[in-house]
C-alpha cells in the first residue's frame, strides 16, 4: 500500500499543465494544495520527477517556484 504525498495534488497539476516551463506563485500553490508550502517542500520536491517534471527554482524573494519538464530520451 502506497501513501499519497501531501504534495500529490500539486504534482498532478504540474503534470496536467503539459507546459515545458511553469511558474507558480506561492499563493497559486496554496490554492492548489489548500495549505502553504513549508521547508518539507524541499524534501518532497524530488517526487515530482515521477511525474516527468522537476523543480528548477524556488524564489523566496519573489514567492514563486518554477517547474520544468524533463527531457526523457
ChimeraX attribute file (.defattr): number of C-alpha atoms within 10 A of each C-alpha:
attribute: neighborCount
match mode: 1-to-1
recipient: residues
	/A:1	3
	/A:2	4
	/A:3	5
	/A:4	8
	/A:5	11
	/A:6	12
	/A:7	19
	/A:8	15
	/A:9	15
	/A:10	18
	/A:11	24
	/A:12	13
	/A:13	14
	/A:14	23
	/A:15	19
	/A:16	10
	/A:17	11
	/A:18	13
	/A:19	13
	/A:20	11
	/A:21	16
	/A:22	17
	/A:23	17
	/A:24	15
	/A:25	15
	/A:26	19
	/A:27	15
	/A:28	14
	/A:29	19
	/A:30	14
	/A:31	12
	/A:32	16
	/A:33	17
	/A:34	11
	/A:35	13
	/A:36	13
	/A:37	14
	/A:38	7
	/A:39	7
	/A:40	9
	/A:41	12
	/A:42	11
	/A:43	8
	/A:44	13
	/A:45	14
	/A:46	12
	/A:47	16
	/A:48	20
	/A:49	13
	/A:50	10
	/A:51	16
	/A:52	16
	/A:53	24
	/A:54	20
	/A:55	20
	/A:56	13
	/A:57	12
	/A:58	17
	/A:59	11
	/A:60	9
	/A:61	6
	/A:62	9
	/A:63	11
	/A:64	16
	/A:65	17
	/A:66	15
	/A:67	21
	/A:68	19
	/A:69	20
	/A:70	14
	/A:71	8
	/A:72	5
	/A:73	3
